[in-house]
Amino acid sequence: MSQAQSKLNRRNQAKQIQKAKRQSLVEATRLFNGVDGTPRVVAVVPLCKDISARDLVLKLLKGLGEDAESITADCPERGIWRARAERFRTSLQFLLLPYGQLYATLDAVKGADYIILGLSASTEVDSWGDMLLRSLQAQGFPQAIAVVPTTHDDTSMEEKSRKSTMKTAQSVIKSLLSFVQYFVPTLTRVFDLSSTSEASTALRSLCEGKPNDVRWRMGRGYLVSEALSYDLDTISTSEESTGSKGVLKVTGVARGAPISANRLIHIPGWGDFQLKRIIATPRNPRGPQGDGTMDVEAKVLSEPSTGGAGDDVDQQDDLVSVNEVDDMQNEQTWPTEEDMREGASAIDGTDGLPDADEGTTPKVVKRVPKGTSAYQAAWLLEDEEVDEDASELDEEEGTEQGGGGSVDMNDGASEMASKVDDEEEYEDVVEEKSSRAVAFEDMDMEEEKRQLESWRARQKEHSTHLAFPDEIDTPMDIPARQRFARYRGLKSFRTSPWDPNENLPRDYAKIFRVGEKEWDSVSRKIMHGDAGDGVEPGTRVTLEIQGVPQAFMDAYDPTLPLVVHALYRHEHKKTVLNFTLQRNSEYNEPVRSKDSLILCVGPRRLAVNPLFSQHLRGGAKSTNNVHKFERFLREGVTSVGTIYGPLTFGRLPVTLLKETDDPQCESIQFRST
């Protein structure tokens, strides 16, 4: 009897677990139910130059059947495009991204539910595609699908048999799958969009089921822009010091967590801004004729709270990022001579003039024979010295002939005719600098020698640090007792007590500080405190963001998607950030502390100069809670980076990029999750 009862209990428990999973799946996909419901955001990323995002979407939507041609008639080459999938009772919002745009692709994937990786059967993924995949791997992949437009060459189909063509296609698919699984191990197949059945299967995987959640994005609200408008503020236009500002209206569907008007909005690359209000902007429902022409009244869903001074929870976040330092409370000293000189130069206006803006400098104009192209003109050198010597020689010959006392008028006429012929045979060509050309600077021997010695010294210092990480050379021009005077009386770096508040730099007075013991409780309270406040996900709204500079609209490209993110409370405040990182094994150049790098953390992208220090195993502390400074990063060792930056709650992925000559092809150095 007991065995039968236990068997019945196990069966009942399994049934309850199955019912709970099914209910959770229904609740998760309820957001996307209906053709007029929340669309599934799909980022289409081409990894090769011969892949077009538009062609991938057109071949993918062949799985809709007869309605595919009418749906894809207005599909653009790049930008945001929404398609209604009546067959699957849902809608898809495609983000068609161009090849070679690094930051636009990274920002678009941050707001996508799915990502389509476009591969080519004839072209290998170059260094840019490889670097993009590594950056996306460090940032966090949404649910990924790998596709290839075709696996064979249509021109050679008649020469090959059907059997050999199928064998070649299978080998191509197998090779592409092994490559992409290195970056996305969860992928199990690569879809060949030249086959209608595989295109239908790929489309079904997008339209059905629940997309995988990106862990760092859970609990954070964001919005993918569908429409954008800008209203210039007439009050700010009169203030020349602050520049022209206005209200940016971003329309889209709220995703992730609820978005509150009391919290700040982050625009990638431009900073944090306050919300003026949030207005409901539902899609026009279908009228009696089914044409979607019914008008819907706009409704204000959320506005900044106007609570009293004691009501801290409902107050709107301000844009104060640092504390005001009162230098009068510090020790008073007389100004130095250098301060006096700087003050006098500022009053007299003797400071150096700023450099000219890019594109305003005059272009080089060369006189070349007619028919010479701009590329050929770039190789022609102007021999000014030879022309000057020739003119001087002509003048001397003219004076010697003039000494004879006779002048031939026919010779003068022939010279004038030759000058006219020369003017007809030559023309002026403006030398343009190509963006693809490699910049070459013809330096003198001393400057070239100095740069070579600097590079060799950096390489030598890096190798010395790897061989002797715990040693430092004493300076040759300064006595050691002066160089290390601050450490006099210190028995041990590892065990002697250190006062963390002693001799702090002035910047420490500007930042906000949260106690180490209180950090977990404070972050938990802030992350879960606003869980039920704001506009619920799935609501189509318009965010009115105030204080946005007009330069944003001047630089805005409507063919690239815009994703805005809602911040937690106090995430605009500056503090000291520590993060663990590990060096990329494929980057061979030495990396020193305080080098200029680009930090990608969560929705933000910052230019930083981090300090590196030793990371103890398991996050343990030393006896005196002091960690050894590292001048260079070592391979295969986890280190800690420290910067001044805005507060960041939660566990977010960190990626550090090194700037190169091409801003869209940076080199990834470190990553940490």
C-alpha positions in Angstrom: 0.0 0.0 0.0 2.9 2.4 0.8 4.6 1.7 -2.5 1.4 2.4 -4.4 1.0 5.6 -2.4 4.5 6.8 -3.1 4.1 6.0 -6.8 0.9 8.1 -6.9 2.7 11.0 -5.1 5.5 10.9 -7.6 3.1 10.9 -10.5 1.2 13.8 -9.0 4.4 15.8 -8.3 5.5 15.3 -11.9 2.1 16.4 -13.2 2.3 19.6 -11.0 5.8 20.4 -12.3 4.7 19.9 -15.9 1.7 22.2 -15.3 3.9 24.9 -13.7 6.3 24.8 -16.6 3.5 25.1 -19.1 2.0 28.0 -17.2 5.3 29.8 -17.0 5.7 29.4 -20.7 2.3 30.8 -21.4 2.9 33.8 -19.2 6.3 34.4 -20.8 4.9 34.3 -24.4 1.7 36.2 -23.5 3.6 39.4 -24.2 3.9 38.5 -27.9 0.4 37.1 -28.5 -1.5 38.5 -31.5 -0.4 40.2 -34.7 -1.0 43.6 -33.1 0.7 42.7 -29.9 4.3 43.3 -28.8 6.6 42.5 -31.7 9.6 40.2 -31.3 12.8 42.2 -31.9 15.2 40.5 -34.3 18.6 41.9 -35.0 20.0 40.8 -38.4 23.8 41.0 -38.3 25.8 40.2 -41.5 29.3 38.9 -40.7 30.7 39.1 -44.2 30.9 41.8 -46.8 28.9 40.0 -49.4 25.9 39.4 -47.0 23.0 41.8 -47.1 20.6 42.0 -44.2 17.7 42.8 -46.5 18.3 39.7 -48.6 18.4 37.5 -45.5 15.0 38.9 -44.3 13.4 38.4 -47.8 14.6 34.8 -48.0 13.6 34.1 -44.4 10.0 35.4 -44.9 9.5 32.9 -47.7 8.3 30.6 -45.0 5.1 32.7 -44.8 3.9 31.3 -48.1 1.9 33.2 -50.6 1.7 36.4 -48.4 5.5 36.8 -48.4 5.6 39.0 -51.5 3.0 41.5 -50.3 4.6 41.7 -46.8 8.2 42.2 -48.0 7.4 44.9 -50.6 8.5 47.8 -48.5 11.4 46.2 -46.7 14.4 48.7 -46.6 18.0 48.0 -47.1 18.9 49.0 -43.5 16.9 50.3 -40.5 13.9 49.2 -38.5 11.1 47.3 -40.3 8.1 45.5 -38.8 6.5 42.5 -40.5 3.1 40.8 -39.6 3.3 37.0 -39.5 -0.4 36.1 -39.7 0.5 32.4 -40.0 2.1 32.3 -36.6 -0.2 35.0 -35.0 2.6 37.3 -34.1 4.7 40.1 -35.5 8.5 40.6 -36.0 10.5 43.8 -35.7 13.7 43.5 -37.7 16.7 45.6 -37.0 18.6 45.5 -40.4 22.2 46.4 -39.5 24.9 47.2 -42.0 28.3 45.5 -42.2 31.2 47.2 -40.5 29.3 49.3 -37.9 30.6 48.0 -34.5 29.0 50.2 -31.9 25.6 50.4 -33.7 25.5 46.6 -33.8 26.5 46.2 -30.1 23.8 48.8 -29.1 21.1 47.1 -31.2 21.8 43.6 -29.9 21.3 45.0 -26.3 17.6 45.5 -27.1 17.0 42.4 -29.3 15.2 39.2 -28.4 16.8 37.3 -31.2 19.9 37.7 -33.3 20.4 36.3 -36.8 24.1 35.7 -37.7 24.4 36.0 -41.5 27.3 33.7 -42.8 28.6 33.3 -46.3 29.4 30.0 -48.1 32.1 31.6 -50.3 33.6 34.4 -48.1 35.4 33.8 -44.8 34.6 35.9 -41.7 37.3 38.6 -41.6 38.9 40.2 -38.6 36.0 42.6 -38.1 33.5 39.8 -37.9 35.7 37.8 -35.6 36.1 40.8 -33.3 32.3 41.5 -33.4 31.6 37.9 -32.3 34.0 38.1 -29.4 32.5 41.4 -28.3 29.0 40.0 -28.5 30.2 36.9 -26.6 31.5 39.1 -23.8 28.4 41.3 -23.8 25.9 38.5 -23.8 24.1 36.8 -26.7 20.3 36.7 -26.9 18.8 33.7 -28.6 20.9 33.2 -31.7 20.1 31.7 -35.1 22.8 31.2 -37.8 21.8 31.3 -41.5 23.4 31.2 -44.9 21.8 32.6 -48.0 22.9 29.7 -50.2 25.4 26.9 -50.0 26.2 26.6 -53.8 27.0 28.8 -56.7 24.1 29.1 -59.1 26.3 29.5 -62.1 27.9 26.1 -61.7 24.7 24.2 -60.9 24.3 22.9 -64.4 27.8 21.4 -64.5 27.5 19.5 -61.2 25.3 16.6 -60.5 22.6 16.8 -57.8 24.5 14.3 -55.6 27.7 16.2 -55.6 25.9 19.5 -55.0 24.2 18.1 -51.9 27.5 16.7 -50.6 29.2 20.1 -51.0 26.3 21.8 -49.3 26.5 19.5 -46.3 30.3 20.1 -46.0 29.8 23.8 -46.1 27.0 23.7 -43.4 29.2 21.5 -41.2 32.2 23.9 -41.5 30.1 27.0 -40.7 28.5 25.2 -37.8 31.8 24.3 -36.2 33.0 27.9 -36.6 29.9 29.6 -35.1 29.7 27.1 -32.2 33.0 28.4 -30.9 31.2 31.6 -30.0 27.7 30.3 -29.5 27.9 26.8 -28.2 24.1 26.4 -27.9 23.6 26.5 -31.7 22.8 23.1 -33.2 22.4 23.9 -36.9 22.9 26.5 -39.6 19.8 27.1 -41.8 20.2 27.2 -45.5 17.7 29.9 -46.7 17.8 28.8 -50.3 15.6 25.9 -49.1 12.0 26.9 -48.5 11.5 24.2 -45.8 14.6 25.4 -43.8 13.5 29.0 -44.1 10.1 28.0 -42.7 11.8 26.2 -39.9 14.0 29.1 -39.0 11.0 31.5 -39.1 9.0 29.2 -36.8 11.9 29.2 -34.3 11.6 33.0 -34.2 7.8 33.2 -34.0 7.1 30.5 -31.5 8.5 29.8 -28.0 10.1 32.0 -25.5 13.4 33.8 -26.2 16.3 33.3 -23.9 16.8 36.0 -21.3 20.0 38.0 -21.1 21.0 37.8 -17.5 22.3 41.3 -17.0 19.2 42.8 -18.8 16.8 41.2 -16.4 15.3 43.9 -14.1 16.3 46.8 -16.3 13.8 48.6 -18.5 14.6 49.5 -22.1 12.9 50.6 -25.3 13.7 50.1 -29.0 12.8 53.3 -30.9 10.2 53.0 -33.7 9.7 56.7 -34.3 11.7 59.8 -33.2 11.0 63.5 -33.1 12.7 66.5 -31.5 11.2 69.8 -30.2 13.8 72.5 -29.6 13.5 74.3 -26.3 13.2 78.1 -26.9 14.5 78.9 -23.5 17.8 77.0 -23.9 18.5 78.5 -27.3 19.1 81.9 -25.7 21.7 80.5 -23.4 24.8 80.3 -25.6 27.0 78.9 -22.8 24.9 75.7 -22.5 24.1 75.2 -26.1 20.7 74.4 -27.7 18.7 71.7 -26.0 15.2 70.3 -26.4 12.8 67.5 -25.8 13.5 64.2 -27.6 10.3 62.0 -28.1 11.1 58.3 -28.5 8.2 56.0 -29.4 8.4 52.3 -28.9 7.3 49.3 -26.7 8.5 49.2 -23.1 10.5 46.1 -22.5 12.3 44.4 -19.6 11.2 46.0 -16.3 8.7 48.8 -15.7 9.9 52.3 -16.7 9.3 55.1 -14.3 9.3 58.9 -15.0 11.2 59.4 -11.8 14.3 57.6 -13.1 16.9 58.7 -15.6 17.2 57.5 -19.2 20.5 56.6 -20.7 21.1 57.3 -24.4 24.2 55.4 -25.6 27.1 57.7 -26.4 25.3 60.8 -25.1 24.7 60.3 -21.4 21.9 60.4 -18.9 18.8 62.6 -19.1 15.6 63.2 -17.2 12.1 62.3 -18.3 9.5 64.9 -18.8 6.6 62.4 -19.0 5.5 59.1 -20.5 2.5 59.1 -22.8 0.6 56.1 -24.0 0.9 55.6 -27.8 -1.0 52.5 -28.7 -1.3 51.4 -32.3 -4.4 52.4 -34.1 -6.7 49.4 -33.8 -8.6 48.1 -36.9 -11.8 49.8 -37.6 -15.0 48.3 -39.1 -13.2 48.0 -42.4 -10.1 46.4 -40.9 -7.9 49.2 -42.2 -6.5 50.4 -38.8 -7.8 53.9 -39.0 -9.5 54.2 -35.6 -8.2 57.1 -33.5 -6.9 56.5 -30.0 -6.7 59.3 -27.5 -3.2 59.8 -26.0 -3.0 59.4 -22.2 -0.3 60.4 -19.8 0.8 57.3 -17.9 3.6 58.6 -15.7 5.0 62.0 -14.7 7.8 62.9 -12.3 6.7 62.9 -8.7 6.2 66.3 -7.0 6.3 64.9 -3.5 7.6 66.8 -0.5 11.1 67.1 0.7 10.6 64.2 3.2 9.3 61.9 0.5 12.5 60.6 -1.0 11.2 57.5 -2.7 8.9 59.5 -5.2 11.3 62.2 -6.0 12.8 62.4 -9.5 16.5 61.6 -9.8 18.6 64.7 -10.4 21.6 65.0 -12.7 24.1 65.7 -9.9 27.0 63.3 -10.4 29.7 64.6 -8.1 29.8 66.3 -4.7 30.7 70.0 -4.4 34.1 70.3 -2.8 34.5 73.2 -0.3 38.2 74.0 -0.5 37.9 76.6 2.2 37.6 73.8 4.7 41.1 72.6 3.8 44.4 73.9 4.8 44.9 77.5 3.4 48.1 78.2 1.5 49.3 81.2 -0.6 49.1 80.7 -4.4 52.3 79.7 -6.1 54.1 81.5 -8.8 52.8 79.0 -11.4 49.2 79.8 -10.2 49.9 83.5 -10.5 51.2 83.1 -14.1 48.2 81.0 -15.1 45.8 83.6 -13.7 47.6 86.4 -15.5 47.6 84.5 -18.8 43.9 83.8 -18.4 43.2 87.5 -17.8 45.3 88.8 -20.6 44.0 86.2 -23.0 47.4 85.0 -24.0 46.5 81.3 -24.0 47.3 79.4 -27.2 44.7 79.3 -29.9 42.7 76.1 -30.3 43.4 73.8 -33.2 41.2 74.0 -36.3 38.3 71.7 -36.6 38.6 68.7 -38.8 37.6 69.5 -42.4 38.2 73.2 -42.2 41.9 73.1 -43.2 42.7 74.0 -46.8 43.1 71.2 -49.3 46.2 70.6 -51.4 45.8 71.8 -55.0 48.3 70.4 -57.6 48.9 71.4 -61.2 49.0 68.3 -63.3 48.6 67.4 -67.0 45.1 67.1 -68.3 43.6 63.6 -67.9 45.5 62.8 -64.7 43.2 61.2 -62.1 43.3 62.1 -58.4 45.0 58.8 -57.6 47.8 59.5 -60.1 48.1 63.1 -58.8 48.8 61.8 -55.3 52.0 60.2 -56.6 53.3 63.3 -58.3 55.8 65.4 -56.3 56.1 69.1 -56.6 59.8 70.0 -57.2 59.7 73.5 -55.9 63.5 73.7 -55.5 64.1 72.6 -59.1 61.6 75.2 -60.4 63.3 77.9 -58.3 66.8 76.9 -59.6 65.5 76.9 -63.2 63.9 80.3 -62.8 67.1 81.7 -61.4 69.1 80.1 -64.3 66.7 81.7 -66.8 67.1 85.1 -65.1 70.9 84.9 -65.3 70.8 83.9 -68.9 68.4 86.7 -69.6 70.8 89.2 -68.0 73.7 87.9 -70.0 71.8 88.2 -73.2 70.6 91.6 -72.2 74.2 92.7 -72.0 74.4 92.4 -75.8 72.1 95.4 -76.1 69.6 93.8 -78.5 66.2 92.1 -77.9 64.4 89.9 -80.3 60.6 90.6 -80.2 59.8 87.3 -82.0 61.4 85.3 -79.1 59.0 87.1 -76.6 56.0 86.2 -78.8 57.1 82.5 -78.9 57.5 82.5 -75.2 54.0 83.8 -74.7 52.6 81.2 -77.0 54.4 78.4 -75.2 52.9 79.7 -71.9 49.4 79.6 -73.3 50.0 76.0 -74.6 51.2 75.0 -71.2 48.1 76.4 -69.5 45.9 74.5 -71.9 47.7 71.3 -71.3 47.6 71.5 -67.5 44.8 71.7 -65.0 44.4 72.0 -61.2 43.4 68.9 -59.2 42.4 68.9 -55.5 44.2 66.2 -53.6 41.7 64.4 -51.4 42.6 62.2 -48.5 41.0 58.8 -48.7 39.6 57.3 -45.5 41.0 53.9 -46.6 44.5 55.1 -47.1 47.1 54.4 -44.5 48.3 57.5 -42.8 52.1 58.0 -43.2 54.0 60.8 -41.6 57.4 61.6 -43.0 59.2 62.3 -39.7 62.7 63.5 -39.3 65.4 61.1 -38.0 65.4 62.5 -34.5 61.6 62.1 -34.0 61.6 58.6 -35.6 64.5 57.6 -33.3 62.7 59.0 -30.3 59.5 57.0 -31.0 61.5 53.8 -31.7 63.4 54.2 -28.4 60.1 54.8 -26.6 58.6 51.6 -28.0 61.7 49.6 -27.1 61.7 51.0 -23.6 58.0 50.0 -23.2 58.7 46.5 -24.4 61.7 46.2 -22.2 59.8 47.5 -19.1 57.0 45.0 -19.9 59.3 42.0 -20.1 61.1 43.1 -16.9 57.8 43.3 -15.1 56.9 39.8 -16.2 60.3 38.5 -15.0 60.4 40.4 -11.7 56.9 41.5 -10.8 57.8 42.2 -7.1 60.8 44.4 -7.8 61.3 48.0 -8.8 64.4 49.8 -9.9 65.8 52.7 -7.9 66.0 55.9 -9.9 69.5 57.0 -11.1 69.0 60.8 -10.6 67.1 60.7 -7.2 68.4 59.2 -4.0 66.4 56.2 -2.9 65.8 57.7 0.5 63.9 60.6 -1.2 62.1 58.4 -3.8 60.8 56.0 -1.1 60.5 58.5 1.8 56.7 58.0 2.1 57.3 54.3 3.0 59.9 55.1 5.8 59.1 53.1 8.9 56.8 50.7 7.1 57.7 47.2 8.2 55.7 45.2 5.6 53.5 46.0 2.7 51.5 42.9 3.3 50.9 43.0 7.1 51.4 46.6 8.3 48.2 48.5 8.9 47.1 51.1 6.3 44.7 54.0 6.9 42.3 54.1 3.9 41.5 57.8 4.7 45.1 59.1 4.8 46.5 61.3 2.1 43.5 60.8 -0.3 43.5 62.7 -3.6 41.2 65.7 -4.0 38.9 63.7 -6.4 37.9 61.5 -3.5 36.0 64.4 -2.0 33.8 64.6 -5.2 32.6 61.0 -5.4 29.8 59.2 -3.5 30.7 56.4 -1.2 28.7 53.3 -0.1 30.1 51.2 2.7 31.5 47.8 1.8 29.3 46.1 4.4 26.2 47.9 3.3 26.7 47.4 -0.5 24.7 44.2 -0.8 21.7 45.4 1.2 21.7 48.8 -0.6 21.9 47.3 -4.1 19.2 44.7 -3.3 16.9 47.5 -1.9 17.4 49.7 -5.0 17.1 46.9 -7.6 13.9 45.6 -6.0 12.4 48.8 -4.6 10.9 50.0 -7.9 9.7 46.7 -9.2 6.1 47.7 -9.3 6.5 51.4 -10.2 6.2 52.7 -13.7 4.9 51.6 -17.1 4.5 47.9 -17.5 6.4 46.0 -20.2 4.5 45.5 -23.4 3.0 49.0 -23.4 3.6 51.1 -26.5 4.6 54.5 -25.1 6.4 57.8 -26.1 9.2 58.8 -23.8 9.7 62.6 -23.6 13.3 63.0 -22.7 14.3 66.6 -21.8 17.6 68.4 -21.9 18.9 66.5 -25.0 21.3 68.7 -27.0 20.6 69.5 -30.6 23.9 68.0 -31.5 22.3 64.6 -31.0 19.8 65.2 -33.8 22.6 66.5 -36.0 24.6 63.3 -35.6 21.6 60.9 -35.5 21.4 58.4 -38.4 17.7 57.3 -38.9 18.9 54.1 -40.6 20.5 52.8 -37.4 18.4 51.6 -34.5 18.3 53.5 -31.2 17.9 51.7 -27.9 17.4 53.7 -24.7 17.8 52.2 -21.2 16.2 53.1 -17.9 18.7 53.4 -15.0 18.3 52.4 -11.4 18.2 55.1 -8.7 21.6 56.7 -8.0 23.2 55.1 -11.1 24.2 58.6 -12.2 26.4 59.2 -9.2 30.2 58.9 -9.6 32.2 56.6 -7.4 35.2 54.2 -7.5 34.4 51.1 -9.6 36.3 47.8 -9.3 35.9 45.0 -11.8 37.7 41.8 -12.5 39.1 41.2 -16.0 41.2 38.7 -17.9 43.4 39.6 -20.8 42.6 38.3 -24.3 45.2 35.7 -25.2 45.2 36.9 -28.9 46.2 40.5 -28.1 50.1 40.6 -28.0 50.9 44.2 -27.3 51.8 45.2 -23.7 49.0 47.0 -21.8 50.0 49.3 -19.0 48.0 50.9 -16.2 46.4 54.2 -17.1 46.4 53.4 -20.8 43.4 54.9 -22.7 40.7 52.2 -23.2 37.0 52.0 -24.0 34.9 50.3 -21.3 31.7 48.6 -22.3 29.7 47.8 -19.1 25.9 47.1 -19.4 24.2 49.8 -21.4 27.1 52.2 -21.0 30.3 52.9 -23.0 33.0 55.0 -21.3 36.5 56.2 -22.1 38.6 55.3 -19.1 42.2 55.0 -17.9 42.0 52.1 -15.4 44.5 51.1 -12.8 45.3 47.4 -12.5 46.0 45.5 -9.3 46.3 42.0 -8.0 43.2 39.8 -7.6 43.3 37.3 -4.7 41.8 34.0 -5.3 38.1 33.8 -4.4 37.9 37.5 -3.7 39.8 37.1 -0.4 41.4 40.0 1.5 44.9 40.3 2.6 45.9 41.0 6.2 45.6 44.7 5.9 43.2 44.8 2.9 45.8 46.1 0.5 46.3 44.8 -3.0 49.5 45.0 -5.0 49.6 47.4 -7.9 50.4 46.0 -11.3 52.1 48.1 -13.9 51.3 45.7 -16.7 48.8 43.0 -17.2 49.9 39.4 -17.3 48.4 36.8 -19.6 46.4 34.0 -18.0 46.0 35.9 -14.7 42.8 37.6 -13.4 43.3 41.2 -12.4 41.2 44.0 -10.9 40.6 47.3 -12.8 39.8 50.5 -10.9 38.3 53.6 -12.4 36.1 56.6 -11.5 32.7 56.0 -13.0 29.0 56.0 -12.4 27.4 53.6 -9.9 26.4 50.3 -11.4 24.2 47.8 -9.6 24.0 44.1 -10.4 26.5 41.8 -12.1 27.1 43.3 -15.6 29.5 42.1 -18.3 32.6 44.2 -18.8 34.6 44.5 -22.0 37.6 46.7 -22.6 38.5 47.8 -26.1 41.7 49.4 -27.5 41.3 52.4 -29.8 42.7 52.0 -33.3 42.8 54.1 -36.4 39.5 52.7 -37.6 36.9 53.5 -34.9 34.6 50.7 -36.1 37.3 48.1 -35.8 38.7 48.2 -32.3 40.8 45.4 -30.8 39.3 43.6 -27.8 41.7 43.3 -24.9 39.9 42.1 -21.9 36.5 40.7 -20.9 34.9 39.7 -17.7 31.4 38.4 -16.9 
